[in-house]
Amino acid sequence: MALPFIGAGLAFIFYLVIRGGFFSTGATVENTSPVGFAAVAALIGMFTEQAVQKLQKISDSVLSPAEKGKDHISGPKITGISPKQGPTKGGTQVTIAGENFSAPMKVTFDGVNVDSKDIVSTSNSITAIVPAHPGDKEGKVDVVVINPDNQKDTARQGYEYKNELTGQQAGGQGGG
């Protein structure tokens, strides 16, 4: 029932597009042939059903919700960190292996951000310079990768800060 009206509407829109696009603003109605426009509009009206069906398919695919499980991009996943330890003063270059890393991401060690200029990444690898640990404290800390969409993954106790002097002092005391 509505198909003739939809066809007429599409034909009119097409007429306006052709009229506005093919002729300069200085052209007058006397320079055009209404029969030509009517013929084009009739051709468009003949294909109204196919055009409406195609528009329906496009709107269905664009406006329909994504399938369950496919409604978002997977977040980052840390699968390994190498080396797993370094000095409390920082400066160690580490490689974080994983997947779904998306630049520009943030990387933190025990909540301390790695400077963005110290991060080089691909979708499955991050090279970063470990920041100094506050208070020069030793211990294992969490390493977190946060993608720009705020999805994140945490390697629990994935890196260990060690005081450089501890190993030297122990070696010196044991040798005497």
CORNORVEN-V611590 format. One record per residue. N is the residue number from 0. RES is the residue in one small letter. SS is DSSP state (~ for helix, > for strand, _ for the rest). OMEGA is omega in whole degrees, 0 to 359 (NA if undefined). Layout:
BEGIN
n:N res:RES ss:SS omega:OMEGA
n:N res:RES ss:SS omega:OMEGA
END
This chain:
BEGIN
n:0 res:m ss:_ omega:183
n:1 res:a ss:_ omega:185
n:2 res:l ss:~ omega:178
n:3 res:p ss:~ omega:179
n:4 res:f ss:~ omega:177
n:5 res:i ss:~ omega:178
n:6 res:g ss:~ omega:179
n:7 res:a ss:~ omega:179
n:8 res:g ss:~ omega:178
n:9 res:l ss:~ omega:179
n:10 res:a ss:~ omega:179
n:11 res:f ss:~ omega:178
n:12 res:i ss:~ omega:179
n:13 res:f ss:~ omega:177
n:14 res:y ss:~ omega:181
n:15 res:l ss:~ omega:179
n:16 res:v ss:~ omega:180
n:17 res:i ss:~ omega:181
n:18 res:r ss:~ omega:181
n:19 res:g ss:~ omega:185
n:20 res:g ss:~ omega:185
n:21 res:f ss:~ omega:186
n:22 res:f ss:_ omega:179
n:23 res:s ss:_ omega:180
n:24 res:t ss:_ omega:180
n:25 res:g ss:_ omega:181
n:26 res:a ss:_ omega:179
n:27 res:t ss:_ omega:180
n:28 res:v ss:~ omega:180
n:29 res:e ss:~ omega:181
n:30 res:n ss:~ omega:183
n:31 res:t ss:_ omega:178
n:32 res:s ss:_ omega:180
n:33 res:p ss:~ omega:179
n:34 res:v ss:~ omega:178
n:35 res:g ss:~ omega:179
n:36 res:f ss:~ omega:178
n:37 res:a ss:~ omega:179
n:38 res:a ss:~ omega:179
n:39 res:v ss:~ omega:179
n:40 res:a ss:~ omega:178
n:41 res:a ss:~ omega:177
n:42 res:l ss:~ omega:179
n:43 res:i ss:~ omega:178
n:44 res:g ss:~ omega:179
n:45 res:m ss:~ omega:183
n:46 res:f ss:_ omega:182
n:47 res:t ss:~ omega:183
n:48 res:e ss:~ omega:179
n:49 res:q ss:~ omega:180
n:50 res:a ss:~ omega:180
n:51 res:v ss:~ omega:178
n:52 res:q ss:~ omega:180
n:53 res:k ss:~ omega:177
n:54 res:l ss:~ omega:178
n:55 res:q ss:~ omega:179
n:56 res:k ss:~ omega:180
n:57 res:i ss:~ omega:181
n:58 res:s ss:~ omega:177
n:59 res:d ss:~ omega:182
n:60 res:s ss:~ omega:181
n:61 res:v ss:~ omega:187
n:62 res:l ss:~ omega:181
n:63 res:s ss:_ omega:179
n:64 res:p ss:_ omega:179
n:65 res:a ss:_ omega:177
n:66 res:e ss:_ omega:179
n:67 res:k ss:_ omega:180
n:68 res:g ss:_ omega:179
n:69 res:k ss:_ omega:185
n:70 res:d ss:_ omega:176
n:71 res:h ss:_ omega:178
n:72 res:i ss:_ omega:179
n:73 res:s ss:_ omega:180
n:74 res:g ss:_ omega:181
n:75 res:p ss:_ omega:177
n:76 res:k ss:> omega:178
n:77 res:i ss:> omega:178
n:78 res:t ss:> omega:178
n:79 res:g ss:> omega:178
n:80 res:i ss:> omega:180
n:81 res:s ss:> omega:351
n:82 res:p ss:_ omega:184
n:83 res:k ss:_ omega:180
n:84 res:q ss:> omega:180
n:85 res:g ss:> omega:184
n:86 res:p ss:> omega:180
n:87 res:t ss:_ omega:179
n:88 res:k ss:_ omega:179
n:89 res:g ss:_ omega:177
n:90 res:g ss:_ omega:180
n:91 res:t ss:_ omega:175
n:92 res:q ss:> omega:179
n:93 res:v ss:> omega:174
n:94 res:t ss:> omega:178
n:95 res:i ss:> omega:179
n:96 res:a ss:> omega:178
n:97 res:g ss:> omega:180
n:98 res:e ss:> omega:178
n:99 res:n ss:_ omega:173
n:100 res:f ss:_ omega:183
n:101 res:s ss:_ omega:181
n:102 res:a ss:_ omega:356
n:103 res:p ss:_ omega:181
n:104 res:m ss:_ omega:173
n:105 res:k ss:> omega:175
n:106 res:v ss:> omega:178
n:107 res:t ss:> omega:173
n:108 res:f ss:> omega:182
n:109 res:d ss:_ omega:178
n:110 res:g ss:_ omega:180
n:111 res:v ss:> omega:181
n:112 res:n ss:> omega:169
n:113 res:v ss:_ omega:178
n:114 res:d ss:_ omega:184
n:115 res:s ss:~ omega:178
n:116 res:k ss:~ omega:179
n:117 res:d ss:~ omega:180
n:118 res:i ss:> omega:172
n:119 res:v ss:> omega:187
n:120 res:s ss:> omega:166
n:121 res:t ss:_ omega:181
n:122 res:s ss:_ omega:181
n:123 res:n ss:_ omega:179
n:124 res:s ss:> omega:176
n:125 res:i ss:> omega:171
n:126 res:t ss:> omega:184
n:127 res:a ss:> omega:175
n:128 res:i ss:> omega:183
n:129 res:v ss:_ omega:177
n:130 res:p ss:_ omega:176
n:131 res:a ss:_ omega:180
n:132 res:h ss:_ omega:182
n:133 res:p ss:~ omega:178
n:134 res:g ss:~ omega:178
n:135 res:d ss:~ omega:183
n:136 res:k ss:_ omega:175
n:137 res:e ss:_ omega:173
n:138 res:g ss:> omega:178
n:139 res:k ss:> omega:183
n:140 res:v ss:> omega:176
n:141 res:d ss:> omega:174
n:142 res:v ss:> omega:184
n:143 res:v ss:> omega:173
n:144 res:v ss:> omega:182
n:145 res:i ss:> omega:177
n:146 res:n ss:_ omega:180
n:147 res:p ss:_ omega:179
n:148 res:d ss:_ omega:178
n:149 res:n ss:_ omega:171
n:150 res:q ss:_ omega:184
n:151 res:k ss:> omega:173
n:152 res:d ss:> omega:182
n:153 res:t ss:> omega:170
n:154 res:a ss:> omega:182
n:155 res:r ss:> omega:182
n:156 res:q ss:> omega:185
n:157 res:g ss:> omega:181
n:158 res:y ss:> omega:180
n:159 res:e ss:> omega:173
n:160 res:y ss:> omega:177
n:161 res:k ss:> omega:176
n:162 res:n ss:_ omega:184
n:163 res:e ss:~ omega:185
n:164 res:l ss:~ omega:184
n:165 res:t ss:~ omega:180
n:166 res:g ss:~ omega:181
n:167 res:q ss:~ omega:181
n:168 res:q ss:~ omega:180
n:169 res:a ss:~ omega:180
n:170 res:g ss:~ omega:181
n:171 res:g ss:~ omega:181
n:172 res:q ss:~ omega:183
n:173 res:g ss:~ omega:185
n:174 res:g ss:_ omega:189
n:175 res:g ss:_ omega:NA
END
